[in-house]
Amino acid sequence: MIFGLDGIEIGLIIVFLCLFGGILSGFPVAFAIGGAGVISFAIIAGLDASGLLVHQAIDTSSQAYRDLVASGVNAETISIFRNPDLPRVAHAVFPQGWETALDRNVSFIVNRMNERVLAGQSIETLLAVLMFVMMGITLERSKIAEDLLTTMARVFGPMPGGLAVSVVVVGAFLAASTGIVGATVVTMGLLSLPTMLRNNYSPELATGVIAASGTLGQIIPPSIVIVLLGTLAGDLYATAQEARATAAGCSDALTYLGKPAVVSVGTLFQAAMLPGILLAMLYALYALGFAFLNPSKAPPVAVEPGSGPVIVRSDALAWFVGAPILLIGALVIAGQFGMVGSQTIVTDSQSQTVRMASLRTNVGPECKAAMIELHGQKAWDNAVAEQAAITSSDSAASAAAASGDQTATQAAVVSAPVIGSGIALLFLIGALVLTTARGVMALADPRPLLVGAVGLVLLLAVDILFIAPTTSAGATVLIMAIPVAIALVGLIEAGKRMAQNDLLRVVFPPLVLIVAVLGSILGGITNPTPAAALGAAGAVMLAAYRKLKDEDKSGKIIINSTFAIGVMVLLGANFDLRITQEVVTFETWVAYLVGIAAYMYAFFGLLFALWTLLRSHVLGPVVRETAKVTSMVFTILIGSQLLNLVVISFGGEDYIQDFLKSYDNEFTVFLIVMLVLFVLGFVLDFLEIIYIVIPIVGPVIYGGSFDPKWVTIMVAVNLQTSFLTPPFGFALFYLRGVAPKEVTTSHIYRGIIPFVLIQVIGLSILWLFPGIVTIVPDLIPH
C-alpha cells in the first residue's frame, strides 16, 4: 500500500489527476478526456503488475462474514465502510489481470459507441441536441438578441437597476429560444455591457448579471443539459428501481412502485419550467435590491422612446392585464362547470373491462411487507379491496360490454361539454390578440376589432347550437367557415396594429417559435426530437424572414409557409388522415389532399428560407458551428465512456457506490453528491460531470425513494453553476473575451460571487419545496 491508501483509492486519485492534467494541458477537452482514460489505465496497470496496488476486500470466507449473513443482513449491503471490523484479504485491483480488463474495456467501448452514438435507443433523443444547437445558433445569427436587448432597455431602463433587469429578461428569453450559453453571453456582453458601463453601472453588477443570465439556457427548456441528463436519468432510474424492487423481494419495479419506473426528457422539460423562472426572478430581485441599496451604481437611464404609438398606463392595465385575466378566468370557470372540455365520445369496451387495482396484490410475503412499508397499510388495503371488486365484476362486465357500447355512446353525447376544448382555445387566442391590439392603439378605430370579436362570439355560438359531438370533422369545418372568416377580418387588422409596437414586433416571432416547440413538448403532443426539428426549421424560416426584411424584399413566402404548417397541425388534430383504411370517406380524402398541398408548400418555404440564408452567407457559418458543437458533445460522450470503463475495470465505481450506500439517510447521501458536484463544477465542465460522474453516483441517487424528476433538476441547477465558478467557468471566459479593457478579470470574478450564492439559494428553495419541480408535470396529463 502507498501512503496507507487502498489500491482502489490510489487508482481513483490517478484517474482524476490525469483528467485534470489533460484539461490543463491545453488539448481540446473532448480528446483530453479519452487520453486521460488511456494514460491512467496504463499507470494503474503498471503499478498493479508491479504489486504496488493492493485492495483490502472483505474476506467472504471468514466466519465473521458468514455469521453476519446468517443473522439476516443482506450481503449486498455489506461493505468495508459499513462493516469496517470484518476480516479482510488482499487482492490485486485487477483480479484477473490488466490484460483481461483491457480486453473487456475495448469490447465495452465498442458496444457503448454503438449504443449511445451510432444505433442505440438513445440516439433519437440525442439527435435533439443537434437540432436544438442549430436552432440556437440560427437565432443568434439572425440578430434577435440585439433587437430584444434594445427593446427591453426601453421598457425597463427608466427604473433603478432597469438595465440589469432587462438583461435578465432577455437572458431568460434567449434561454427558451437558443439555449447556447456561449452565444448568449457573448452577444449580451458585446451589446449591453458597454451601455451599462456608459450609464455608470457597477462593473461587478454588469458582468455578474450578464454571465449569470447567459447560463439560464442550461435549465430553462429546451435545455441541452436536460436532454443529455434525461438520456442518462431514464436508464439509471429504471435500472436502479429494478434493483431496489428485487432487493425488496418483488418481481419488478412496476409491482413494487405501483407505477412504471420511467422518466422522459419531455417530463423533465415540464419539471424545469418553474425552477428556471425562479432563478430568473432571483437574479432580477438581486439587481433591483442592489440598485435600491446602491442607487449610484445602478441608476435609472433615460432612453429614447420607441417608434410605435404611446400606450397610456390605464389602457395597458385594462387591455394587457384586466382583459386576459377575465378571459382566462371565464374559460376556467366554464371548464369547472362542464361547459368547456373534450367532446370525445369514443368508448372502448375492452379498456372498460380490463381494469387494474392501484397496486398489484398477488405478491409474496416479502414483497407485500416491503410494499406496505413503502405505500402504507391504507394504500395496500384499498388495493386489496379494488382487486376483489374487479375480480367479482369481470364476468358481468365482459357480458355487458358489447351491448353497452351504444348506451355508453349515447350517454357520452348527452354529457359532453357544449363547447369543445379546441374551439375554446382558438377563441381565447383570438380574443387575446384583439385585446392586445386594442391596448396597443387605444385611440384607433375600434370597428375592425369589433368585427373580429363578433366572429369569435359567433364561433362559440355556432359550436353550441349546431356542432354536436357526433358531427363529422368535415361538416364542422364547413359550419365554422363563416364565423372564422368574420373573425379573420378583425385578427388581420389586429396583427397590423400589433406590428407597429416595437416590443410586440420584436418579441412575437420568436415567442411563437418558443410556444410551438415547448408547447408541443410540455403538452405531451410529441417528444423532444420532432419538436427540436420543428424548432430548427422554424429558426431557419425566422432568420430568412429577417434577412429578407433587411434587404427590403417580401417575406410572404415565409409567412404563407407558416400558415401552411398551421393548416397541417389543424388537419392532423381533427381528421383521421389514414387513407390505408378499408373505408375512406370523401372528407378524409379532401383533408388528406389539402394536407399534402400544405406540406408541399411548407417544404418549399423551408427550401426557400435555406436558399435565402445560403446566398446571404449565413447558412454556411451556422452549419459549421452546429457541426463543431455537436461533434464536441459526441466526442466527449465517447471519451467519457472510455474513462468510465477505466474506473469500472479496477472497481472504482463499486467503491464509490459502497461509500455512498454506507449512509442510511437518503438526504445525507444526496447532499454529499450535490456538494461533490458543486466542487467539481469549479474545475470540470458540465459535459464531463454528466458523462463521468453521474453514471457512477446515479445508481445510488436514483435508487431511493426520491422523485427522479426532482433529482435530475436539482443536478441540472447544480451543474449550471459550473459555468460561473472560477477558475474554469466558461461563461467567465466568454465574457472576458468580449469585455472592454476597463473591465478586469477581478471585476468579473467579484461580480459572479453573488449569483453563485443565488444559485445555492435557489437549490435550497428547491430542496425545501420540491413541489416547485413536480407541480407542472403533475398538472399536465400524460
Secondary structure as UniProt FT lines:
FT   TURN            3..4
FT   HELIX           7..24
FT   TURN            25..26
FT   HELIX           29..49
FT   TURN            50..51
FT   STRAND          54..58
FT   TURN            60..61
FT   HELIX           63..70
FT   TURN            71..72
FT   HELIX           75..77
FT   TURN            80..82
FT   TURN            84..85
FT   STRAND          88..92
FT   TURN            95..96
FT   HELIX           98..113
FT   HELIX           114..118
FT   TURN            121..122
FT   HELIX           123..141
FT   TURN            142..143
FT   HELIX           144..156
FT   TURN            157..158
FT   TURN            160..161
FT   HELIX           162..177
FT   HELIX           181..191
FT   HELIX           193..198
FT   TURN            199..200
FT   HELIX           203..214
FT   HELIX           215..218
FT   HELIX           224..247
FT   TURN            248..249
FT   HELIX           253..257
FT   HELIX           265..293
FT   HELIX           295..297
FT   HELIX           313..316
FT   HELIX           317..322
FT   HELIX           323..336
FT   TURN            337..338
FT   STRAND          340..341
FT   HELIX           349..353
FT   HELIX           365..375
FT   HELIX           377..415
FT   STRAND          419..420
FT   HELIX           421..440
FT   TURN            441..443
FT   HELIX           447..466
FT   TURN            469..470
FT   HELIX           473..498
FT   TURN            499..500
FT   HELIX           502..522
FT   TURN            523..524
FT   HELIX           528..550
FT   TURN            551..552
FT   HELIX           556..574
FT   TURN            579..580
FT   HELIX           586..615
FT   TURN            616..617
FT   HELIX           619..649
FT   TURN            650..651
FT   HELIX           652..661
FT   HELIX           666..680
FT   TURN            681..683
FT   HELIX           686..688
FT   HELIX           689..693
FT   HELIX           694..701
FT   HELIX           708..720
FT   HELIX           721..723
FT   HELIX           730..738
FT   TURN            741..742
FT   HELIX           745..768
FT   HELIX           771..779
//
